[in-house]
Structure formats: structure tokens, C-alpha cells
């Protein structure tokens, strides 16, 4: 079953849902997705390097580790979370190796997470240790 949500350009989302008449993890309201998060989640459509003052998470929307990291960061930290989906970004890297090169990190999987001070944290399990 397909998600009922719409993309930024107005097209129907192509992600799959487990039940009919449901939304994927990205299109659920923030309160449903993260149980009343203390920080907002932003979904930029263009690539940009990490920004001070927010958590920057680069990943793929269908990756369970990326989903876990976005959810955890929004629940746990007061700074806003920006999730860059490299699959749907209008510009920028499209593969994990291109992303690592662009961000100048030695990391081969997604998510790639930067803290509000622009320090590279690592992946989802590294974030959970904070």
C-alpha cells in the first residue's frame, strides 16, 4: 500500500506503508511520528553542508537506521533536526560515497550525523551513545 502523503512538488509519495490508508514515517504528523517531540524536524529539498545550531542528519528515507536517528534526535535534544534525504534531494550527492566525500568524513553508511556544533558524530548507534 502506498503512502497517502504528498511530496514537495505535489506528487503522491511513493513509499510503502504496512496498512491501508496510512502515511509513511516522513509524512506522519510530528506528534504521531515521535510522540510529541521537543524539537521540530525540517526536510530540506536542497543539499547544504552542516549548519550550526541544529542536528544535521544525512540519510535515505527508507533506511531504518536513518529513521531511528531522526526520531531519537527529535525526542532527545532541544535543537532542531534537519533531515537531508539523499534519495530525493534536488541537488547534491546521490550515493553514500559521494555524500562522505562532499561532507569530508570517513564514513561509508547512512545516516551521517552532525551535532549542533558541526562535529561529525557518526551513524545511528553513535548517536544513541550520547
Buried (B, 14 or more C-beta within 10 A) or exposed (E): EEBBBEBEEEEEBEBEBEEEEBBBBBBBEEEEBBEEBEBEBBBBEEBEEBBEEBBBBBBBBBBEBBBBBBBBBBBBBEBBBBBBBBEBBEEBBEEBEEBBEBBEBEBEBBBBBBBBEEEBBBBBEBBEEE
